[in-house]
Amino acid sequence: MEPEAVKLLAAGLAMGLGAIGPGVGLGILGMGAVNAVSRNPEAKGTIFTNFLFALALTEAVAIYALVVAIILIFVA
């Protein structure tokens, strides 16, 4: 197998596997936020603020995977 093909395969695997966790996490996080607001509508502001903070932290993991994939493509 050529080195260029291995590099691209590694980048694809890094991004693909690195996006599974955040994808599942975002789904569970959204489900929890909708459940919480439906059970306690008057706490919507607090729940939404915490939801956005957790959303940003979860999305950061996917962005790190993207950075690793880009580094593998252009630097390795």
N, CA and C of each residue as an Amber inpcrd file, in Angstrom:
protein
   228
   0.8520000  -1.1750000   0.0000000   0.0000000   0.0000000   0.0000000
   0.9020000   1.2440000   0.0000000   0.5320000   2.1990000  -0.8000000
   1.3400000   3.4090000  -0.9200000   1.2250000   4.2690000   0.3300000
   2.2930000   5.0080000   0.6580000   2.2590000   5.8720000   1.8480000
   1.1570000   6.9320000   1.7950000   0.8870000   7.4660000   0.6130000
  -0.1700000   8.4820000   0.4740000  -1.5510000   7.8920000   0.7850000
  -1.7720000   6.6490000   0.3530000  -3.0450000   5.9880000   0.6210000
  -3.2120000   5.7050000   2.1040000  -2.1310000   5.2990000   2.7610000
  -2.1860000   5.0370000   4.2020000  -2.4640000   6.3200000   4.9660000
  -1.8550000   7.4120000   4.5290000  -2.0610000   8.7070000   5.1750000
  -3.5190000   9.1470000   5.0660000  -4.0990000   9.0000000   3.8860000
  -5.4920000   9.3880000   3.6960000  -6.4500000   8.4550000   4.4410000
  -6.1150000   7.1720000   4.4870000  -6.9280000   6.2280000   5.2450000
  -6.8960000   6.5600000   6.7350000  -5.7210000   6.9060000   7.2470000
  -5.5910000   7.2710000   8.6600000  -6.3840000   8.5400000   8.9710000
  -6.3490000   9.5030000   8.0690000  -7.1070000  10.7430000   8.2750000
  -8.6060000  10.4650000   8.2610000  -9.0530000   9.6170000   7.3510000
 -10.4690000   9.2680000   7.2940000 -10.9290000   8.5260000   8.5400000
 -10.1040000   7.6070000   9.0130000 -10.4460000   6.8870000  10.2360000
 -10.4400000   7.8060000  11.4540000  -9.4800000   8.7190000  11.5020000
  -9.4210000   9.6570000  12.6300000 -10.6730000  10.5160000  12.6850000
 -11.1140000  11.0080000  11.5520000 -12.3040000  11.8570000  11.5400000
 -13.5640000  11.0240000  11.7460000 -13.6330000   9.8730000  11.1170000
 -14.8190000   9.0360000  11.2520000 -15.0240000   8.5400000  12.6750000
 -13.9890000   7.9770000  13.2520000 -14.1020000   7.4750000  14.6250000
 -14.1720000   8.6120000  15.6330000 -13.5410000   9.7300000  15.3040000
 -13.5820000  10.8820000  16.2020000 -14.9210000  11.5860000  16.2110000
 -15.7670000  11.3170000  15.2400000 -17.0880000  11.9550000  15.1820000
 -18.1890000  11.0740000  15.7690000 -17.8970000   9.8130000  16.0220000
 -18.9190000   8.9180000  16.5750000 -19.3020000   9.3380000  17.9920000
 -18.3080000   9.5590000  18.8360000 -18.5730000   9.9280000  20.2240000
 -19.3500000  11.2250000  20.3650000 -18.8850000  12.2920000  19.7310000
 -19.6500000  13.5340000  19.8070000 -21.0420000  13.4270000  19.2050000
 -21.2030000  12.6280000  18.1690000 -22.5300000  12.4590000  17.5720000
 -23.5050000  11.8120000  18.5420000 -23.0580000  10.7600000  19.1930000
 -23.9030000  10.0910000  20.1900000 -24.1250000  11.0180000  21.3830000
 -23.0640000  11.7030000  21.8000000 -23.1770000  12.6140000  22.9400000
 -24.1430000  13.7540000  22.6850000 -24.1190000  14.3050000  21.4840000
 -25.0420000  15.3940000  21.1560000 -26.4870000  14.9060000  21.1400000
 -26.7040000  13.6900000  20.6630000 -28.0510000  13.1390000  20.6690000
 -28.5730000  12.9310000  22.0810000 -27.7520000  12.3750000  22.9440000
 -28.1580000  12.1680000  24.3330000 -28.3540000  13.4980000  25.0410000
 -27.4810000  14.4470000  24.7620000 -27.5810000  15.7740000  25.3760000
 -28.8640000  16.4850000  24.9550000 -29.1860000  16.4280000  23.6730000
 -30.4240000  17.0410000  23.1930000 -31.6520000  16.3770000  23.7830000
 -31.6210000  15.0490000  23.8690000 -32.7340000  14.3300000  24.4600000
 -32.9310000  14.7380000  25.9220000 -31.8420000  14.8540000  26.6510000
 -31.9400000  15.2480000  28.0490000 -32.4730000  16.6580000  28.2230000
 -32.0400000  17.5650000  27.3480000 -32.5230000  18.9470000  27.4450000
 -34.0110000  19.0380000  27.1300000 -34.4560000  18.3210000  26.1220000
 -35.8820000  18.3450000  25.7780000 -36.7100000  17.7160000  26.8960000
 -36.2210000  16.6270000  27.4650000 -36.9090000  16.0090000  28.5930000
 -36.9990000  16.9590000  29.7820000 -35.9030000  17.6440000  30.0760000
 -35.8780000  18.5420000  31.2250000 -36.8310000  19.7200000  31.0310000
 -36.8590000  20.2870000  29.8320000 -37.7580000  21.4210000  29.5800000
 -39.2160000  20.9610000  29.5900000 -39.4800000  19.7620000  29.0880000
 -40.8630000  19.2850000  29.0950000 -41.3510000  18.9780000  30.5090000
 -40.4530000  18.5950000  31.3970000 -40.8460000  18.3250000  32.7790000
 -40.9380000  19.5970000  33.6180000 -40.1110000  20.5920000  33.2740000
 -40.0690000  21.8120000  34.0830000 -39.9070000  23.0190000  33.1540000
 -40.9780000  23.4820000  32.5230000 -40.8790000  24.5540000  31.5230000
 -40.3810000  25.8900000  32.0850000 -40.6340000  26.1680000  33.3510000
 -40.2050000  27.4640000  33.8910000 -38.6880000  27.5400000  34.1010000
 -37.9870000  26.4190000  34.0420000 -36.5260000  26.4190000  34.1770000
 -35.8360000  26.4040000  32.8200000 -36.5530000  26.8220000  31.7700000
 -36.0330000  26.7430000  30.3970000 -34.7290000  27.5230000  30.2270000
 -34.6470000  28.7170000  30.8180000 -33.4440000  29.5360000  30.6490000
 -32.1950000  28.8770000  31.2090000 -32.2890000  28.3430000  32.4140000
 -31.1520000  27.6720000  33.0410000 -30.7730000  26.4100000  32.2860000
 -31.7710000  25.6500000  31.8920000 -31.5030000  24.4130000  31.1540000
 -30.8460000  24.7210000  29.8190000 -31.3410000  25.7430000  29.1290000
 -30.7850000  26.0940000  27.8210000 -29.3410000  26.5770000  27.9390000
 -29.0520000  27.3500000  28.9890000 -27.6790000  27.8250000  29.1960000
 -26.7300000  26.6560000  29.4250000 -27.1270000  25.7430000  30.2940000
 -26.2920000  24.5690000  30.5510000 -26.1810000  23.6770000  29.3180000
 -27.2620000  23.5940000  28.5490000 -27.2560000  22.8090000  27.3140000
 -26.2380000  23.3740000  26.3240000 -26.2230000  24.6910000  26.1560000
 -25.2780000  25.2980000  25.2160000 -23.8300000  25.1050000  25.6540000
 -23.5840000  25.1990000  26.9510000 -22.2240000  24.9890000  27.4590000
 -21.7680000  23.5560000  27.1950000 -22.6180000  22.5810000  27.5030000
 -22.2800000  21.1780000  27.2670000 -22.1650000  20.8840000  25.7730000
 -22.9900000  21.5400000  24.9770000 -22.9290000  21.3850000  23.5240000
 -21.5740000  21.8390000  22.9850000 -21.1010000  22.9610000  23.4720000
 -19.8020000  23.4820000  23.0240000 -18.6640000  22.5400000  23.4190000
 -18.7200000  22.0030000  24.6270000 -17.6690000  21.0790000  25.0580000
 -17.6880000  19.7860000  24.2490000 -18.8710000  19.2950000  23.9460000
 -18.9870000  18.0710000  23.1530000 -18.5190000  18.2940000  21.7220000
 -18.8880000  19.4320000  21.1680000 -18.5000000  19.7450000  19.7880000
 -16.9930000  19.9540000  19.6670000 -16.3480000  20.3690000  20.7420000
 -14.8910000  20.5750000  20.7150000 -14.1620000  19.2740000  20.4160000
 -14.6800000  18.1630000  20.8950000 -14.0350000  16.8710000  20.6460000
 -14.0330000  16.5600000  19.1490000 -15.1360000  16.8410000  18.4700000
 -15.1960000  16.6140000  17.0240000 -14.2540000  17.5510000  16.2780000
 -14.1220000  18.7680000  16.7660000 -13.2060000  19.7200000  16.1290000
 -11.7630000  19.2590000  16.3170000 -11.4350000  18.6910000  17.4910000
 -10.0830000  18.1480000  17.6940000  -9.8100000  17.0040000  16.7260000
 -10.8120000  16.1550000  16.4900000 -10.6450000  15.0600000  15.5330000
 -10.4260000  15.6060000  14.1270000 -11.1400000  16.6680000  13.7850000
 -10.9480000  17.2940000  12.4770000  -9.5420000  17.8630000  12.3380000
  -9.0330000  18.4890000  13.3850000  -7.6770000  19.0460000  13.3520000
  -6.6490000  17.9320000  13.1850000  -6.8370000  16.8250000  13.8880000
  -5.9140000  15.6990000  13.7450000  -5.9580000  15.1500000  12.3170000
  -7.1500000  15.0470000  11.7400000  -7.2690000  14.5450000  10.3680000
  -6.5870000  15.4830000   9.3780000  -6.7530000  16.7880000   9.5720000
  -6.0950000  17.7540000   8.6760000  -4.5870000  17.6850000   8.8200000
  -4.1100000  17.5260000  10.0480000  -2.6610000  17.4000000  10.2620000
  -2.1290000  16.1350000   9.5730000  -2.8870000  15.0480000   9.6760000
  -2.4600000  13.8170000   9.0170000  -2.4000000  13.9750000   7.5040000
  -3.3140000  14.7320000   6.9430000  -3.3320000  14.8980000   5.4830000
  -2.1840000  15.7760000   5.0130000  -1.9790000  16.9190000   5.6730000
  -1.0480000  17.8990000   5.1370000   0.3550000  17.8740000   5.7420000
   0.5310000  17.2880000   6.9160000   1.8430000  17.3510000   7.5580000
   2.5360000  15.9910000   7.5630000   1.7950000  14.9410000   7.8380000
   2.4110000  13.6150000   7.9820000   2.9780000  13.1130000   6.6700000
